[in-house]
Amino acid sequence: MIKAIVFGATGMVGEGVLHESLKHNAVESVLVVGRRPCDVQHAKLREVVHGDLFDVSVIGENFTGYNACFFCLGISSIGVNEKDYRTVTYDLTMGVATILAKLNPDMTFCYVSGLGTDNTERGRSMWARVKGKTENDLMKVGFKATYSFRPGYIRPTKGLKRSLVIAKVLVPIYPLLATVFAKYVCTLQDVGLAMISVSRNGYHKHILECEDITQIAKSTNRD
């Protein structure tokens, strides 16, 4: 059974992943950690609100006993300089991951990266380099397994509160996008189900593109 920690539940991806986790019978319990409440009530859910996610060591006693982390926290790179983007994208992520790996070395860590991430860390795109370094260094932290999810366009889940406007606008043409641009799109449900699946069963790749995400989700028991 999965006991998962979710970071980023107040964002679109994190909310969707939390939604799938709470519905799924393979998930026994969920701990949400964030700067503000996620406004979700459920028998499986426990929440820790902590204002400084750059220092989670002070709440580390809450993290023991979990075997999965769904890390969905992040910011857009638009209008952000490289130093500030790296601080949130790399430093915060690695700080949390280091603490979790020490407490739960048998944990599976699922990291939401992005389509076009640059693992060479030398490309022209700032955000892609930073994400690439984050992916690379997460592999060295010491988890049982680490998976980087690289979605492009994500179709939001109907009824959830935190869907981005642009994501909602494209929902009507999603069937067309999924047919013509299958390598670049997936659903939010797919992301959540794929995280649950790799945490239970593993996967032969550690970098999951949209096609991997959708394929894993299709083959996953949805109960």
C-alpha positions, 0 to 999 in steps of 0.5 A, spaced: 500 500 500 502 507 498 503 512 503 504 518 499 507 525 501 504 530 496 507 537 495 504 542 491 497 541 492 495 548 492 497 548 484 493 545 478 498 539 478 498 537 485 491 538 486 489 533 480 495 528 483 492 529 490 485 527 487 487 521 484 491 519 490 485 520 495 480 516 490 485 510 489 484 504 493 492 502 493 493 509 496 492 508 504 494 515 506 496 522 504 500 527 507 499 534 504 505 539 505 504 546 503 505 553 505 497 554 505 491 549 506 489 545 500 482 546 502 480 538 502 477 534 507 478 526 506 479 520 511 485 519 508 488 526 508 493 529 513 495 536 512 501 540 515 502 547 513 509 550 514 511 557 511 518 555 510 519 550 505 526 551 504 527 548 511 522 542 512 527 539 517 523 542 523 517 538 521 521 532 519 518 528 524 511 528 520 515 525 514 517 518 517 513 512 515 511 514 507 514 510 501 512 515 496 512 522 494 509 526 489 512 532 488 508 537 484 511 544 487 514 549 482 513 556 478 513 558 471 520 561 469 516 567 465 519 573 468 523 570 473 531 571 473 535 564 473 537 565 480 530 566 483 528 560 478 533 556 480 532 557 488 525 555 487 526 549 482 532 546 484 534 548 491 527 547 494 526 541 491 533 538 493 532 540 500 526 537 501 528 531 497 535 530 501 530 530 508 525 525 505 531 520 503 534 520 509 528 519 513 525 514 508 530 511 503 525 506 501 521 511 498 519 512 491 520 520 489 516 522 483 518 529 480 514 534 476 519 536 471 517 539 464 517 537 456 523 539 453 527 539 460 535 539 458 539 533 462 545 536 458 545 542 463 548 546 457 542 548 453 540 555 451 533 555 455 534 557 462 528 553 465 530 547 461 537 547 464 535 548 471 530 542 470 535 538 467 540 539 473 534 538 478 532 531 475 540 529 474 541 530 482 535 527 484 537 521 481 543 521 486 539 523 493 538 515 495 531 514 494 529 507 492 527 510 485 526 516 482 521 518 476 521 525 473 515 526 469 515 531 463 508 533 461 507 538 456 499 540 455 495 537 461 488 537 460 485 539 467 480 534 471 473 537 471 470 540 477 477 541 480 478 548 483 485 550 481 486 549 473 489 554 469 485 558 465 489 556 458 488 549 460 481 550 461 481 553 454 484 548 450 479 542 453 474 542 447 480 540 442 483 535 447 481 529 442 484 533 436 491 534 440 491 527 443 491 524 436 495 529 432 500 531 438 500 525 442 507 526 444 506 533 447 499 532 451 496 528 457 491 528 462 491 530 469 488 524 471 494 520 467 499 524 471 496 522 478 495 514 475 502 514 473 505 516 479 501 511 483 503 506 478 510 507 478 510 507 486 507 500 486 510 497 480 516 501 478 517 502 471 523 501 466 524 508 464 526 514 469 524 519 465 517 519 463 515 523 457 507 524 455 507 518 451 509 514 457 505 517 462 499 516 458 501 508 457 502 507 464 495 510 466 492 506 461 495 500 464 493 502 471 487 499 475 483 505 476 481 503 483 
